[in-house]
Amino acid sequence: MVTIRLKGQVTPEGKLVFDVPDNLPPGEVDITIEVPNLDEQFTEEEIKELLTFKPASGAEVVAKGLVGGWEHKGITDSVAFVEELRRKQNKRHSW
């Protein structure tokens, strides 16, 4: 894995803006965001509040559209997908 550090800006609308290097190949990338001076922007109480876990009910999860999530991988039948994974794993680990 190659690490490339870029400088960017977050706009007031919540968009991340940065210049992509010319030689960067197309494909999926992982993005890590480091925010400088975080302790100067929030009080200790605000940070504690932001880090407090607030569970959601099943209805809230569904209402927010946080279910599914496999469509982007082309998985339409979860049972068939898991069975195929198990078959492949058994094949790799068989004598």
C-alpha positions as CSV (number, residue, x, y, z in Angstrom):
1,M,0.0,0.0,0.0
2,V,1.2,3.5,-0.9
3,T,0.4,6.4,1.3
4,I,-0.1,9.8,-0.2
5,R,-0.7,12.8,2.0
6,L,-2.8,15.6,0.6
7,K,-4.1,18.9,2.0
8,G,-7.8,19.6,1.7
9,Q,-10.5,21.9,2.9
10,V,-14.0,21.2,4.3
11,T,-16.4,23.7,2.9
12,P,-19.3,25.2,5.0
13,E,-21.6,22.9,3.1
14,G,-19.7,19.9,4.4
15,K,-17.9,19.0,1.1
16,L,-14.3,17.9,1.1
17,V,-12.2,19.7,-1.5
18,F,-8.7,18.6,-2.5
19,D,-6.5,18.3,-5.6
20,V,-5.9,14.7,-6.8
21,P,-2.3,14.1,-8.0
22,D,-1.9,13.6,-11.7
23,N,-0.5,10.1,-11.5
24,L,-3.0,8.7,-9.1
25,P,-4.5,5.5,-10.7
26,P,-8.3,5.1,-10.8
27,G,-9.9,2.8,-8.2
28,E,-11.0,2.6,-4.6
29,V,-9.0,4.5,-1.9
30,D,-9.2,4.8,1.9
31,I,-9.5,8.3,3.2
32,T,-8.2,9.3,6.6
33,I,-9.1,12.7,8.0
34,E,-6.9,14.4,10.6
35,V,-8.3,17.5,12.1
36,P,-5.7,19.8,13.7
37,N,-6.3,21.4,17.1
38,L,-9.5,19.5,17.8
39,D,-9.1,20.2,21.5
40,E,-9.2,23.9,20.8
41,Q,-12.4,23.7,18.8
42,F,-14.5,21.7,21.3
43,T,-14.8,21.8,25.1
44,E,-14.1,18.7,27.1
45,E,-17.8,18.4,27.8
46,E,-18.6,18.6,24.0
47,I,-16.1,15.9,23.2
48,K,-17.6,13.7,25.9
49,E,-21.1,14.2,24.5
50,L,-19.9,13.4,20.9
51,L,-18.2,10.2,22.1
52,T,-21.3,9.0,24.0
53,F,-23.0,6.1,22.4
54,K,-26.7,6.6,21.7
55,P,-28.4,3.4,20.6
56,A,-31.2,3.6,18.0
57,S,-34.3,1.5,17.9
58,G,-34.8,-0.9,15.0
59,A,-37.5,1.4,13.6
60,E,-35.0,4.4,13.7
61,V,-32.4,2.3,11.9
62,V,-34.8,1.3,9.2
63,A,-36.1,4.9,8.9
64,K,-32.6,6.2,8.3
65,G,-32.0,3.7,5.5
66,L,-29.2,1.9,7.3
67,V,-30.4,-1.6,6.3
68,G,-29.2,-3.7,3.4
69,G,-25.9,-2.4,2.3
70,W,-24.8,-5.2,0.0
71,E,-26.5,-3.9,-3.2
72,H,-23.2,-2.1,-4.2
73,K,-21.5,-5.6,-4.3
74,G,-24.3,-7.1,-6.4
75,I,-25.5,-9.4,-3.7
76,T,-29.3,-10.0,-4.0
77,D,-29.6,-13.3,-2.1
78,S,-27.7,-13.2,1.2
79,V,-28.3,-16.9,1.8
80,A,-26.8,-17.9,-1.5
81,F,-23.9,-15.6,-1.0
82,V,-23.0,-17.1,2.4
83,E,-23.4,-20.6,1.0
84,E,-21.0,-19.8,-1.8
85,L,-18.5,-18.3,0.7
86,R,-18.6,-21.4,2.8
87,R,-18.2,-23.6,-0.3
88,K,-15.1,-21.7,-1.4
89,Q,-13.7,-21.8,2.1
90,N,-14.2,-25.5,2.4
91,K,-12.5,-26.0,-1.0
92,R,-9.5,-24.0,0.2
93,H,-9.2,-25.8,3.4
94,S,-9.8,-29.4,2.2
95,W,-7.0,-31.9,1.8
